[in-house]
Amino acid sequence: MVTIIVGPDGSEQTFVVHQSAVSYHSPFFAAAFKSNFIEGQTQSMRLADVDDKIFGLLVHWIYTGEIEGGHCVGLVPAGKLWLLVDWCMIPELQNAAILLIRDTIFTGVVTKTTLVGFRDLIFLAYKFEIQSPLRKLLADFMSLNSAQSLRKFLEKFLEGLDARIAVDIATDIAVLLRTEGQKSNHQRGAISIQRLVPIQQYYVNVPERNES
């Protein structure tokens, strides 16, 4: 067993998990707990910057293969989970998380309900100055608006955002539209599921494991 302590000092949470299970799914944890460094010697790790609820989703998935709460998780927690497992290299869970995000967005648009946390999710995705499948998914979604709606959306959405993030969002959308070409009459008012399917275009590669 290994001990992983997450969260800031004073409100940290402790997770005790099987080393074989966490190492099987994550090369990051495998390298740490099988090394000669402090984590390998003590079979423990401190992750002060990790949200304990998000890490709990990771642990639950390791043992069950499911994201606890499913579509009730919410966009921001799902986004945080995607970023966390990108960092600790668990591609299967990354793909499950981005599928959950995609489906949550679809559900919100189709039912015309407010996408709670959508702005915060985009901020999370664009916080880092690197392209990612998560950024592509969100740019794809934003670009599905009509030209007029997109302009209004961006004017409202980008207000108050960090200048670098605002420029990155606008650039991603512009590149996407230029690459795919303008549709006749710019018909982007309704979500086209075909545009965002297959979901595999947002998946990260899952390397084959040596089971021996």
Phi, psi and omega in degrees: 000149176234156181246126179237119183254121184238156178098163182291158178303135180099337178223026182290155177236144183252131176242128176249116186229163177288128180300321181296323182289311182291326179288327179298318184274336187231113175299331179297308180291325179299314180296321183292312187278348177253013183263178175266005178283181186300324180295321179288324181287322184261349185054040178215159181213144178247123179236083187291333185268006183260135177288127184295327179291323179290320178294328176298324176296320178298312181297317179300318180295321180302322183269339185240339185078011181230150174275116184300129180095341178053230184289354177273357182298317182102157185294314184293312176301321178296321177294318178296322178296316179301316181292321180297313184282342169295319181292318182263012168062063174236081188297326179299319180286327173304314183292323177294322181291319182287331173295319178297318179297312180302313183293324178295319177296313178304312182300317180296319182288314182297320181271358179057039175259158182294131178276086182299126177088003184297317180297317179295325178296317179296320177300318178299314184294327184262004179297326181260138187277048178223148176289151178205160175302327179294316176299319181296317179301314183291322177295319177301314181297313181297326184285352181283351178289158172294164182303315181292315180296322180296318180298314179295318180300312183293321179300317180284317186290318186281348181299126177085354179283154172307137186302319182296318180294318179299317179295319180298318180296311180299321180294316180300317181292318180298317179296318180298313181294320180292322182291315185275342180084155179282133175283158180304130181058015179052054182285090181230018185289326183250148178297128174256106182300327180298330179296325186255011178239138009281147179300340182303338180292344178256000180281152171265159182291136176251107182291151176289142180261146171272107185284352184285000000 
